[in-house]
Amino acid sequence: MLESKWGLRLIAFLLALGIFLQVNNVFEVFGNDQFSQTQQTVITDVPVKAIYDDENLYLSGAPKTVNVKINGPQSIVKKTQSLMDFTVALDLSNSKVGDYKKSFKVTGISDKLKYEVMPHSANVSLSEKIQDTRKVEAEISSSRIAPGYELVGQEVDPSQVTITGGEDEINQIAYVKATLSDSEKLTKSTTSQAEVNVFDASLNKLDVTVKPSKVKVNTKVVPTSKTVDITANEKGKLPSGLKLKSIELSDDKVELFGKRSVLDGIGSLTIDVDLSKITESTTIKQKLSLPKDVTSSEPETIEINIEVTKN
């Protein structure tokens, strides 16, 4: 009786499972997608391993990465794309100084996949390895400096780098520049990391190795300013019975801040003194009236000492 009861339950369970799998197309999905369906995809930026005598020779022209197109069973394609468990190599192990056109070799990839390396080959050069030490020049675009500020100094740390390359590349070096890539406007002195690049006389980037590849660039930025003379400009007349003895300003020079193009056009400043309101010797404070596009001044106000006598 007990055996019959459990037997019926097992049969019912198997029937229900079969119906579930059939309704949800599990067999079809499992069979077709995992084993029957094929897929094609392109794996980008696959590192290239260059094999050559790197102790004595320098390789130029070899790409650091390539793209690999693979085609085959979907499950293997997905696994290969996820694990990246294969190697792309440029084999120049028995090559000496000279120019070569070499095809890329792929190892470790499943034999169930078809693949294609893009590009198929590379034009490269092997030359005697040479090292040279060069001074680094900081390159800061004028667009990096905020309006109303100017660059007054820059330092590179370290100031020299070691450049490794072939004889032709080393002989072509014209500029070694540390370029600030950040686009933020500079309004104060700052220190930034900058990548070092090496160029020929036509500003073509040379295929060389630089150590260190990045340096610190210390930039000194200050507000744009100009110091000019300031004089008193008498306006109006003293009231009857008074005679002007002297007008003295607390400052005879003032520092103006603004765009360089504006400041260069200013030779001096005057401050108006209205004598018609003066009834006795006095000292007044007066704010400077600034030319157009001059943002500020130091000092902002001037003390004017006015001495008068009676007729």
Secondary structure, 3 states (H helix, E strand, C coil): CHHHHHHHHHHHHHHHHHHHHHHCCHHHHHHHHHHHCEEEEEEEEEEEEEECCCCCEEEECCCCEEEEEEEEEHHHHHHHHHHCCCEEEEECCCCCCEEEEEECEEECCCCCCEEEEECCEEEEEEEECEEEEEECEEECCHHHECCCEEEEEEEEECCEEEEEECHHHHHHCCEEEEECCCCCCECCCEEEEEEEEEECCCCCECCCEEECCEEEEEEEEEECEEEEEEEEEEECCCCCCEEEEEEEECCCEEEEEECHHHHCCCCEEEEEEEHHHCCCCEEEEEECCCCCCEEEEECCEEEEEEEEEEC
